[in-house]
Structure formats: structure tokens, C-alpha cells
């Protein structure tokens, strides 16, 4: 879980960096950011469940890999 959480945070940082470099449209940035935030919320909720001694739940991935989500402006 911690590795996945770290990967999501890294993806959010990369996304923001590319947006600031004007490599992403505002719509693409907002949509991808929202999906990553949903992924992060799932991971954090699952971490809380495990810490509370509840059985783990199989998490579904709400977002596609980073490269597949972004459409670059030319």
C-alpha cells in the first residue's frame, strides 16, 4: 500500500510539473488529477481498514497508466 501511495503522489507531482510546462490542457490536467486523487483516497481508506484489523479489500484501479491518460498539446 505504501508503494502504491508513493507512486500516486509521484504521478501527481509529475502531472503538475507537465501542466506548468504547458504540456497538458486544463481539461486533461483536471481529469487526470481527479482520477489520481480517487486512487489515493482508495489506497488511504484501505490502509485505514488494514490498520483497524479489518480484512483487505481488492482495490480496483480507477485510472489508466500515466502515459495513456495524457494527451500532449503540439
N, CA, C and O of each residue as an XYZ file, in Angstrom:
296
protein
N       0.815     -1.189      0.000
C       0.000      0.000      0.000
C       0.867      1.266      0.000
O       0.574      2.229     -0.708
N       1.915      1.250      0.785
C       2.771      2.434      0.858
C       3.446      2.718     -0.489
O       3.609      3.874     -0.880
N       3.836      1.651     -1.189
C       4.461      1.842     -2.501
C       3.468      2.445     -3.487
O       3.815      3.330     -4.270
N       2.253      1.965     -3.442
C       1.231      2.494     -4.345
C       0.926      3.951     -4.013
O       0.768      4.776     -4.912
N       0.843      4.266     -2.726
C       0.586      5.642     -2.308
C       1.720      6.558     -2.783
O       1.465      7.656     -3.279
N       2.949      6.115     -2.634
C       4.097      6.909     -3.081
C       4.063      7.110     -4.597
O       4.390      8.190     -5.089
N       3.671      6.076     -5.332
C       3.598      6.179     -6.789
C       2.527      7.189     -7.211
O       2.724      7.945     -8.163
N       1.414      7.201     -6.513
C       0.349      8.147     -6.840
C       0.808      9.577     -6.564
O       0.572     10.474     -7.373
N       1.460      9.788     -5.430
C       1.985     11.121     -5.134
C       2.995     11.558     -6.191
O       2.997     12.718     -6.603
N       3.840     10.653     -6.626
C       4.819     10.969     -7.665
C       4.107     11.329     -8.972
O       4.503     12.270     -9.660
N       3.065     10.582     -9.306
C       2.299     10.885    -10.518
C       1.630     12.248    -10.430
O       1.570     12.975    -11.421
N       1.128     12.598     -9.253
C       0.530     13.925     -9.073
C       1.562     15.038     -9.246
O       1.275     16.070     -9.853
N       2.768     14.824     -8.709
C       3.835     15.822     -8.878
C       4.225     15.956    -10.350
O       4.388     17.066    -10.856
N       4.373     14.816    -11.037
C       4.719     14.840    -12.459
C       3.636     15.539    -13.276
O       3.929     16.323    -14.178
N       2.389     15.244    -12.946
C       1.264     15.844    -13.647
C       1.292     17.359    -13.500
O       1.129     18.086    -14.481
N       1.496     17.830    -12.285
C       1.538     19.267    -12.050
C       2.713     19.911    -12.782
O       2.578     21.001    -13.338
N       3.856     19.242    -12.784
C       5.035     19.760    -13.469
C       4.761     19.906    -14.965
O       5.057     20.945    -15.555
N       4.196     18.864    -15.575
C       3.916     18.921    -17.004
C       2.845     19.962    -17.325
O       2.896     20.601    -18.376
N       1.893     20.131    -16.440
C       0.872     21.158    -16.647
C       1.497     22.549    -16.598
O       1.163     23.413    -17.409
N       2.383     22.760    -15.665
C       3.056     24.064    -15.564
C       3.928     24.352    -16.776
O       4.143     25.510    -17.133
N       4.431     23.292    -17.410
C       5.221     23.474    -18.629
C       4.333     23.616    -19.863
O       4.829     23.693    -20.987
N       3.026     23.650    -19.646
C       2.034     23.810    -20.702
C       2.026     22.626    -21.674
O       1.792     22.797    -22.870
N       2.281     21.437    -21.152
C       2.245     20.227    -21.966
C       0.881     19.547    -21.914
O       0.628     18.602    -22.660
N       0.004     20.025    -21.034
C      -1.330     19.447    -20.888
C      -2.375     20.543    -20.953
O      -2.154     21.664    -20.493
N      -3.506     20.205    -21.526
C      -4.616     21.165    -21.496
C      -5.179     21.200    -20.085
O      -4.932     20.299    -19.283
N      -5.928     22.237    -19.792
C      -6.530     22.352    -18.467
C      -7.491     21.195    -18.213
O      -7.531     20.646    -17.112
N      -8.257     20.827    -19.225
C      -9.222     19.730    -19.076
C      -8.513     18.409    -18.795
O      -8.940     17.654    -17.921
N      -7.438     18.122    -19.522
C      -6.690     16.887    -19.293
C      -6.071     16.872    -17.898
O      -6.084     15.852    -17.210
N      -5.533     18.012    -17.496
C      -4.923     18.116    -16.172
C      -5.951     17.841    -15.080
O      -5.708     17.046    -14.172
N      -7.097     18.501    -15.174
C      -8.126     18.350    -14.143
C      -8.664     16.925    -14.092
O      -8.863     16.378    -13.007
N      -8.902     16.314    -15.261
C      -9.443     14.953    -15.300
C      -8.449     13.947    -14.725
O      -8.823     13.073    -13.943
N      -7.196     14.073    -15.113
C      -6.171     13.139    -14.621
C      -5.932     13.335    -13.132
O      -5.775     12.364    -12.392
N      -5.905     14.577    -12.695
C      -5.721     14.872    -11.271
C      -6.846     14.260    -10.447
O      -6.597     13.678     -9.391
N      -8.077     14.387    -10.920
C      -9.222     13.834    -10.209
C      -9.113     12.311    -10.092
O      -9.385     11.759     -9.026
N      -8.727     11.635    -11.151
C      -8.587     10.178    -11.125
C      -7.478      9.753    -10.156
O      -7.635      8.785     -9.412
N      -6.369     10.475    -10.169
C      -5.284     10.151     -9.238
C      -5.719     10.383     -7.792
O      -5.357      9.611     -6.903
N      -6.483     11.429     -7.557
C      -6.975     11.700     -6.206
C      -7.942     10.605     -5.752
O      -7.953     10.236     -4.578
N      -8.749     10.087     -6.671
C      -9.642      8.973     -6.334
C      -8.830      7.733     -5.967
O      -9.140      7.037     -5.000
N      -7.781      7.466     -6.758
C      -6.904      6.333     -6.449
C      -6.291      6.491     -5.064
O      -6.254      5.542     -4.280
N      -5.818      7.681     -4.772
C      -5.192      7.951     -3.483
C      -6.185      7.757     -2.341
O      -5.837      7.193     -1.303
N      -7.409      8.218     -2.527
C      -8.427      8.054     -1.485
C      -8.695      6.572     -1.228
O      -8.862      6.167     -0.078
N      -8.738      5.766     -2.277
C      -8.943      4.328     -2.109
C      -7.793      3.697     -1.333
O      -8.016      2.897     -0.425
N      -6.578      4.055     -1.688
C      -5.410      3.493     -1.015
C      -5.409      3.884      0.452
O      -5.143      3.051      1.318
N      -5.698      5.121      0.730
C      -5.689      5.577      2.123
C      -6.808      4.912      2.927
O      -6.608      4.562      4.090
N      -7.977      4.737      2.320
C      -9.071      4.050      3.004
C      -8.700      2.598      3.283
O      -9.004      2.072      4.353
N      -8.054      1.958      2.335
C      -7.646      0.568      2.521
C      -6.575      0.465      3.607
O      -6.585     -0.474      4.403
N      -5.670      1.412      3.640
C      -4.647      1.439      4.687
C      -5.306      1.556      6.062
O      -4.911      0.869      7.004
N      -6.301      2.419      6.173
C      -7.029      2.573      7.433
C      -7.743      1.282      7.822
O      -7.760      0.913      8.997
N      -8.335      0.590      6.841
C      -9.019     -0.684      7.115
C      -8.033     -1.706      7.673
O      -8.329     -2.403      8.644
N      -6.874     -1.788      7.057
C      -5.868     -2.763      7.488
C      -5.388     -2.426      8.898
O      -5.235     -3.316      9.734
N      -5.149     -1.142      9.159
C      -4.700     -0.720     10.487
C      -5.758     -1.014     11.547
O      -5.426     -1.265     12.706
N      -7.024     -0.985     11.153
C      -8.115     -1.256     12.089
C      -8.360     -2.748     12.266
O      -9.251     -3.153     13.013
N      -7.564     -3.567     11.575
C      -7.681     -5.012     11.724
C      -8.757     -5.644     10.864
O      -9.095     -6.813     11.052
N      -9.292     -4.896      9.932
C     -10.301     -5.435      9.031
C      -9.623     -6.113      7.848
O      -8.498     -5.765      7.490
N     -10.300     -7.073      7.246
C      -9.687     -7.758      6.105
C      -9.517     -6.804      4.927
O     -10.339     -5.910      4.727
N      -8.456     -6.992      4.151
C      -8.230     -6.116      3.000
C      -9.295     -6.326      1.924
O      -9.887     -7.398      1.806
N      -9.512     -5.291      1.163
C     -10.438     -5.318      0.045
C      -9.612     -5.199     -1.223
O      -8.630     -4.458     -1.259
N     -10.000     -5.918     -2.255
C      -9.289     -5.809     -3.527
C      -9.610     -4.449     -4.123
O     -10.768     -4.127     -4.388
N      -8.561     -3.653     -4.329
C      -8.756     -2.318     -4.880
C      -8.818     -2.391     -6.389
O      -8.068     -3.131     -7.026
N      -9.725     -1.611     -6.950
C      -9.759     -1.522     -8.401
C      -9.045     -0.242     -8.800
O      -9.106      0.767     -8.098
N      -8.393     -0.299     -9.895
C      -7.665      0.859    -10.374
C      -8.633      1.759    -11.125
O      -9.276      1.319    -12.078
N      -8.742      3.021    -10.705
C      -9.685      3.924    -11.352
C      -9.062      4.677    -12.499
O      -9.771      5.279    -13.306
N      -7.756      4.654    -12.583
C      -7.131      5.423    -13.654
C      -6.209      4.549    -14.478
O      -5.660      3.558    -13.998
N      -6.057      4.937    -15.710
C      -5.145      4.246    -16.618
C      -3.726      4.665    -16.292
O      -3.514      5.655    -15.592
N      -2.758      3.924    -16.791
C      -1.370      4.352    -16.579
C      -1.163      5.784    -17.051
O      -1.843      6.254    -17.963
N      -0.240      6.452    -16.435
C       0.013      7.861    -16.669
C       0.154      8.216    -18.145
O      -0.474      9.170    -18.604
N       0.944      7.488    -18.882
C       1.212      7.813    -20.278
C      -0.049      7.702    -21.134
O      -0.199      8.435    -22.112
N      -0.938      6.808    -20.782
C      -2.147      6.612    -21.577
C      -3.172      7.701    -21.327
O      -4.054      7.907    -22.162
N      -3.090      8.397    -20.224
C      -4.082      9.402    -19.878
C      -3.813     10.744    -20.504
O      -4.745     11.476    -20.834
N      -2.583     11.069    -20.668
C      -2.225     12.424    -21.058
C      -2.199     12.585    -22.562
O      -1.628     11.768    -23.284
N      -2.805     13.617    -23.002
C      -2.677     13.961    -24.406
C      -1.887     15.256    -24.461
O      -2.284     16.260    -23.869
N      -0.814     15.231    -25.143
C       0.063     16.395    -25.199
C      -0.400     17.366    -26.280
O      -0.880     16.967    -27.341
N      -0.243     18.632    -25.981
C      -0.559     19.649    -26.983
C       0.658     19.854    -27.855
O       1.790     19.871    -27.371
N       0.423     20.007    -29.117
C       1.525     20.236    -30.075
C       1.655     21.699    -30.394
O       2.523     22.085    -31.177
